[in-house]
Amino acid sequence: MGLQIVSPSAAIRQTAFAHSAPVTKRVPVVIGGQAFLPVNSALANAETNYIYRAELQDAPKAAGEAWAVGQAIYWSAANSNFTTTSASNTLCGHALQPADSAATESPLFEFDSFAA
């Protein structure tokens, strides 16, 4: 199915800026140590909108991982998926629903570029 943004429009937080590298729509990019979600694809140095807070689901999830409610979620740029593994990955939210280890797409989770 692919990554779905499920927050109501009014609840989605986004900003616009130009990034020094090309970006792909709905594929997170790490900028300044934070994960941002491009709303559209854009060429290097072209301004586009980036989501920094929204509820997501059906995003690519690391195989073999079970998720628990409230568990920290990280973006793995190397594997292009969301994971519970912190090493070499970027914190970007918390699980809002559990996930079975067999699932390849994420349950509902809070994507937050500034998660702590």
ABEGO torsion letter per residue (X at the ends): XEBBBABBAAABBBBBBBBABBBBBGBBBBBGGBBBBBABBBBBGBBBBBBABBBBBGBBBBBGBBBBBGBBBBBBAAAGBBBABABGBBBAEBBABBBBAABABBBBBBBBAABX
